[in-house]
Amino acid sequence: MSTQVSTAVSTYSAPESVVRRMYEQAAGIDRVGMGLLRLGLIIVLCWIGGLKFADYEADGIVRSWPTVRS
């Protein structure tokens, strides 16, 4: 992408700056990173929720409950 610069004499195109390209690349990486973070959060929450139905975790919950004696 070029930037148009107008002067009193003529119009010329300035090349895109290196810093701007770096910012655009970082924005693309940021979008991917946020998607991966959301996916990771969903996986962890489903994993923790699924463990509540596993025998090992369910036994630990029942044993730690104050009104239940085994």
PyMOL CGO cylinders between C-alpha atoms (Angstrom):
from pymol import cmd
from pymol.cgo import CYLINDER

trace = [
    CYLINDER, 0.00, 0.00, 0.00, 1.39, 3.41, -0.88, 0.3, 1, 1, 1, 1, 1, 1,
    CYLINDER, 1.39, 3.41, -0.88, 0.71, 6.76, 0.69, 0.3, 1, 1, 1, 1, 1, 1,
    CYLINDER, 0.71, 6.76, 0.69, -0.12, 9.66, -1.59, 0.3, 1, 1, 1, 1, 1, 1,
    CYLINDER, -0.12, 9.66, -1.59, 1.61, 12.91, -0.69, 0.3, 1, 1, 1, 1, 1, 1,
    CYLINDER, 1.61, 12.91, -0.69, 0.52, 16.14, -2.35, 0.3, 1, 1, 1, 1, 1, 1,
    CYLINDER, 0.52, 16.14, -2.35, 2.74, 19.18, -2.60, 0.3, 1, 1, 1, 1, 1, 1,
    CYLINDER, 2.74, 19.18, -2.60, 2.32, 22.48, -4.33, 0.3, 1, 1, 1, 1, 1, 1,
    CYLINDER, 2.32, 22.48, -4.33, 4.43, 21.24, -7.23, 0.3, 1, 1, 1, 1, 1, 1,
    CYLINDER, 4.43, 21.24, -7.23, 3.49, 17.58, -7.75, 0.3, 1, 1, 1, 1, 1, 1,
    CYLINDER, 3.49, 17.58, -7.75, 2.05, 14.40, -6.27, 0.3, 1, 1, 1, 1, 1, 1,
    CYLINDER, 2.05, 14.40, -6.27, 4.26, 11.42, -5.49, 0.3, 1, 1, 1, 1, 1, 1,
    CYLINDER, 4.26, 11.42, -5.49, 3.84, 8.06, -3.76, 0.3, 1, 1, 1, 1, 1, 1,
    CYLINDER, 3.84, 8.06, -3.76, 5.85, 7.39, -0.62, 0.3, 1, 1, 1, 1, 1, 1,
    CYLINDER, 5.85, 7.39, -0.62, 6.71, 3.75, 0.08, 0.3, 1, 1, 1, 1, 1, 1,
    CYLINDER, 6.71, 3.75, 0.08, 5.01, 2.13, 3.04, 0.3, 1, 1, 1, 1, 1, 1,
    CYLINDER, 5.01, 2.13, 3.04, 7.10, 2.44, 6.17, 0.3, 1, 1, 1, 1, 1, 1,
    CYLINDER, 7.10, 2.44, 6.17, 8.71, -0.56, 7.82, 0.3, 1, 1, 1, 1, 1, 1,
    CYLINDER, 8.71, -0.56, 7.82, 7.15, 0.32, 11.17, 0.3, 1, 1, 1, 1, 1, 1,
    CYLINDER, 7.15, 0.32, 11.17, 3.64, 0.32, 9.71, 0.3, 1, 1, 1, 1, 1, 1,
    CYLINDER, 3.64, 0.32, 9.71, 4.20, -3.12, 8.18, 0.3, 1, 1, 1, 1, 1, 1,
    CYLINDER, 4.20, -3.12, 8.18, 5.44, -4.40, 11.52, 0.3, 1, 1, 1, 1, 1, 1,
    CYLINDER, 5.44, -4.40, 11.52, 2.33, -3.04, 13.27, 0.3, 1, 1, 1, 1, 1, 1,
    CYLINDER, 2.33, -3.04, 13.27, 0.07, -4.69, 10.70, 0.3, 1, 1, 1, 1, 1, 1,
    CYLINDER, 0.07, -4.69, 10.70, 1.84, -8.03, 11.11, 0.3, 1, 1, 1, 1, 1, 1,
    CYLINDER, 1.84, -8.03, 11.11, 1.60, -7.73, 14.90, 0.3, 1, 1, 1, 1, 1, 1,
    CYLINDER, 1.60, -7.73, 14.90, -2.14, -7.04, 14.60, 0.3, 1, 1, 1, 1, 1, 1,
    CYLINDER, -2.14, -7.04, 14.60, -2.56, -10.23, 12.56, 0.3, 1, 1, 1, 1, 1, 1,
    CYLINDER, -2.56, -10.23, 12.56, -0.60, -12.25, 15.10, 0.3, 1, 1, 1, 1, 1, 1,
    CYLINDER, -0.60, -12.25, 15.10, -2.68, -10.68, 17.88, 0.3, 1, 1, 1, 1, 1, 1,
    CYLINDER, -2.68, -10.68, 17.88, -5.91, -11.89, 16.26, 0.3, 1, 1, 1, 1, 1, 1,
    CYLINDER, -5.91, -11.89, 16.26, -4.56, -15.43, 16.00, 0.3, 1, 1, 1, 1, 1, 1,
    CYLINDER, -4.56, -15.43, 16.00, -3.26, -15.32, 19.58, 0.3, 1, 1, 1, 1, 1, 1,
    CYLINDER, -3.26, -15.32, 19.58, -6.61, -14.20, 20.99, 0.3, 1, 1, 1, 1, 1, 1,
    CYLINDER, -6.61, -14.20, 20.99, -8.35, -17.02, 19.14, 0.3, 1, 1, 1, 1, 1, 1,
    CYLINDER, -8.35, -17.02, 19.14, -5.89, -19.55, 20.57, 0.3, 1, 1, 1, 1, 1, 1,
    CYLINDER, -5.89, -19.55, 20.57, -6.40, -18.16, 24.07, 0.3, 1, 1, 1, 1, 1, 1,
    CYLINDER, -6.40, -18.16, 24.07, -10.16, -18.52, 23.76, 0.3, 1, 1, 1, 1, 1, 1,
    CYLINDER, -10.16, -18.52, 23.76, -9.83, -22.05, 22.45, 0.3, 1, 1, 1, 1, 1, 1,
    CYLINDER, -9.83, -22.05, 22.45, -7.49, -22.95, 25.32, 0.3, 1, 1, 1, 1, 1, 1,
    CYLINDER, -7.49, -22.95, 25.32, -9.91, -21.53, 27.86, 0.3, 1, 1, 1, 1, 1, 1,
    CYLINDER, -9.91, -21.53, 27.86, -12.78, -23.55, 26.41, 0.3, 1, 1, 1, 1, 1, 1,
    CYLINDER, -12.78, -23.55, 26.41, -10.70, -26.74, 26.48, 0.3, 1, 1, 1, 1, 1, 1,
    CYLINDER, -10.70, -26.74, 26.48, -9.65, -26.22, 30.10, 0.3, 1, 1, 1, 1, 1, 1,
    CYLINDER, -9.65, -26.22, 30.10, -13.17, -25.40, 31.30, 0.3, 1, 1, 1, 1, 1, 1,
    CYLINDER, -13.17, -25.40, 31.30, -14.60, -28.44, 29.51, 0.3, 1, 1, 1, 1, 1, 1,
    CYLINDER, -14.60, -28.44, 29.51, -11.82, -30.59, 30.97, 0.3, 1, 1, 1, 1, 1, 1,
    CYLINDER, -11.82, -30.59, 30.97, -12.53, -29.38, 34.52, 0.3, 1, 1, 1, 1, 1, 1,
    CYLINDER, -12.53, -29.38, 34.52, -16.27, -29.80, 34.01, 0.3, 1, 1, 1, 1, 1, 1,
    CYLINDER, -16.27, -29.80, 34.01, -15.80, -33.28, 32.58, 0.3, 1, 1, 1, 1, 1, 1,
    CYLINDER, -15.80, -33.28, 32.58, -13.70, -34.34, 35.56, 0.3, 1, 1, 1, 1, 1, 1,
    CYLINDER, -13.70, -34.34, 35.56, -16.70, -33.75, 37.82, 0.3, 1, 1, 1, 1, 1, 1,
    CYLINDER, -16.70, -33.75, 37.82, -18.27, -36.84, 36.26, 0.3, 1, 1, 1, 1, 1, 1,
    CYLINDER, -18.27, -36.84, 36.26, -15.16, -39.03, 36.54, 0.3, 1, 1, 1, 1, 1, 1,
    CYLINDER, -15.16, -39.03, 36.54, -15.14, -41.49, 39.45, 0.3, 1, 1, 1, 1, 1, 1,
    CYLINDER, -15.14, -41.49, 39.45, -11.86, -40.25, 40.89, 0.3, 1, 1, 1, 1, 1, 1,
    CYLINDER, -11.86, -40.25, 40.89, -12.95, -36.62, 41.07, 0.3, 1, 1, 1, 1, 1, 1,
    CYLINDER, -12.95, -36.62, 41.07, -16.50, -37.45, 42.16, 0.3, 1, 1, 1, 1, 1, 1,
    CYLINDER, -16.50, -37.45, 42.16, -15.18, -39.53, 45.09, 0.3, 1, 1, 1, 1, 1, 1,
    CYLINDER, -15.18, -39.53, 45.09, -12.98, -36.64, 46.18, 0.3, 1, 1, 1, 1, 1, 1,
    CYLINDER, -12.98, -36.64, 46.18, -15.92, -34.24, 46.10, 0.3, 1, 1, 1, 1, 1, 1,
    CYLINDER, -15.92, -34.24, 46.10, -18.15, -36.57, 48.14, 0.3, 1, 1, 1, 1, 1, 1,
    CYLINDER, -18.15, -36.57, 48.14, -15.45, -37.28, 50.74, 0.3, 1, 1, 1, 1, 1, 1,
    CYLINDER, -15.45, -37.28, 50.74, -14.69, -33.61, 51.26, 0.3, 1, 1, 1, 1, 1, 1,
    CYLINDER, -14.69, -33.61, 51.26, -18.36, -32.70, 51.77, 0.3, 1, 1, 1, 1, 1, 1,
    CYLINDER, -18.36, -32.70, 51.77, -18.86, -32.03, 55.51, 0.3, 1, 1, 1, 1, 1, 1,
    CYLINDER, -18.86, -32.03, 55.51, -22.22, -33.80, 55.92, 0.3, 1, 1, 1, 1, 1, 1,
    CYLINDER, -22.22, -33.80, 55.92, -21.26, -37.01, 54.17, 0.3, 1, 1, 1, 1, 1, 1,
    CYLINDER, -21.26, -37.01, 54.17, -19.29, -39.60, 56.14, 0.3, 1, 1, 1, 1, 1, 1,
    CYLINDER, -19.29, -39.60, 56.14, -17.87, -42.70, 54.48, 0.3, 1, 1, 1, 1, 1, 1,
]
cmd.load_cgo(trace, "trace")
